[in-house]
Each structure stands twice: as C-alpha cells, then as structure tokens.
C-alpha cells in the first residue's frame, strides 16, 4: 500500500511541475497546440494518480467493508465516482 501511495504522489508532483510549466508557457504566449499538449500530459498524470488511489480504495477499504457486512456505503461511493467518469 505504501508503494502505491509513493507512485500516486510522484505522478501528482510531476503534474504540479507540468502545470507550473504550462502557466509559464501561457505567460510567454507560446504556441497554443504546444500548451494544449502539455495540458493533456498533466491530465494523464492526474488520471494515473487517481487510478492508483481508487485501486487502493477498492482493494482495501471496499473489500474490508464488504467482508464486515458494511459494503453498501462504499459501493455507493464507487458508483458516484464511476458516474463522474462515465458522464464527463
């Protein structure tokens, strides 16, 4: 579990650096397509971090709740997240 969090943190820190770079690109009036490509790269890192966090949640929190007979609330949480992913 700790290794997963390290991976998520690394992706988030890299995305933060990319976002700082994107802001600088905009301030320098750089080419729009180059800026857009960097935004896509940052989004990809955020998605990767989110996937790691959600996988960890399913493997531990949801699994433990289901085993103890309290899984409905955790399943509802996951369904709300999936709704955000699917409808956006």
C-alpha positions as CSV (number, residue, x, y, z in Angstrom):
1,X,0.0,0.0,0.0
2,X,2.8,2.4,0.8
3,X,4.4,1.8,-2.6
4,X,1.1,2.7,-4.3
5,X,0.9,6.0,-2.4
6,X,4.5,6.8,-3.5
7,X,3.6,6.2,-7.1
8,X,0.5,8.4,-6.8
9,X,2.5,11.2,-5.1
10,X,5.2,11.1,-7.8
11,X,2.5,11.4,-10.5
12,X,0.9,14.3,-8.7
13,X,4.3,16.1,-8.1
14,X,5.2,15.6,-11.8
15,X,1.8,17.0,-12.8
16,X,2.3,20.0,-10.5
17,X,5.6,20.7,-12.3
18,X,3.9,20.4,-15.6
19,X,1.2,22.8,-14.6
20,X,3.8,25.3,-13.5
21,X,5.4,24.9,-16.9
22,X,2.0,25.3,-18.6
23,X,1.4,28.6,-16.7
24,X,4.8,29.8,-17.8
25,X,4.0,28.8,-21.4
26,X,0.8,30.9,-21.4
27,X,2.6,33.8,-19.8
28,X,5.2,33.6,-22.6
29,X,2.5,33.5,-25.2
30,X,3.7,30.1,-26.5
31,X,2.0,28.2,-29.4
32,X,-1.5,27.1,-28.4
33,X,-1.1,23.5,-29.6
34,X,2.1,23.1,-27.5
35,X,0.2,24.3,-24.5
36,X,-2.7,22.0,-25.2
37,X,-0.4,19.0,-25.5
38,X,1.2,19.8,-22.1
39,X,-2.3,20.1,-20.6
40,X,-3.1,16.6,-21.9
41,X,0.1,15.3,-20.4
42,X,-0.8,16.8,-17.0
43,X,-4.3,15.4,-17.2
44,X,-2.9,11.9,-17.9
45,X,-0.7,12.1,-14.8
46,X,-3.7,13.2,-12.7
47,X,-5.8,10.3,-14.1
48,X,-2.9,7.9,-13.3
49,X,-2.7,9.1,-9.7
50,X,-6.5,8.8,-9.4
51,X,-6.5,5.3,-10.7
52,X,-3.8,4.3,-8.2
53,X,-5.8,5.8,-5.3
54,X,-9.1,4.2,-6.4
55,X,-7.5,0.8,-6.9
56,X,-6.1,1.1,-3.4
57,X,-9.5,2.1,-2.1
58,X,-11.2,-0.9,-3.8
59,X,-8.5,-3.4,-2.6
60,X,-8.6,-2.3,1.0
61,X,-11.5,0.0,2.1
62,X,-14.2,-1.5,0.0
63,X,-13.0,-5.1,0.4
64,X,-12.8,-4.7,4.2
65,X,-16.3,-3.1,4.3
66,X,-17.8,-5.9,2.3
67,X,-16.2,-8.6,4.4
68,X,-17.6,-6.9,7.6
69,X,-21.1,-6.6,6.0
70,X,-20.9,-2.9,5.6
71,X,-20.1,-2.6,1.9
72,X,-23.2,-0.8,0.6
73,X,-21.9,2.7,1.5
74,X,-18.5,2.0,-0.1
75,X,-20.1,0.6,-3.2
76,X,-22.3,3.7,-3.4
77,X,-19.2,5.9,-3.2
78,X,-17.6,4.0,-6.1
79,X,-20.7,4.3,-8.1
80,X,-20.7,8.1,-7.7
81,X,-17.1,8.1,-8.9
82,X,-17.9,5.9,-11.9
83,X,-20.8,8.2,-12.7
84,X,-18.4,11.2,-12.9
85,X,-16.0,9.2,-15.1
86,X,-18.7,8.0,-17.5
87,X,-20.8,11.1,-17.8
88,X,-17.9,13.6,-18.3
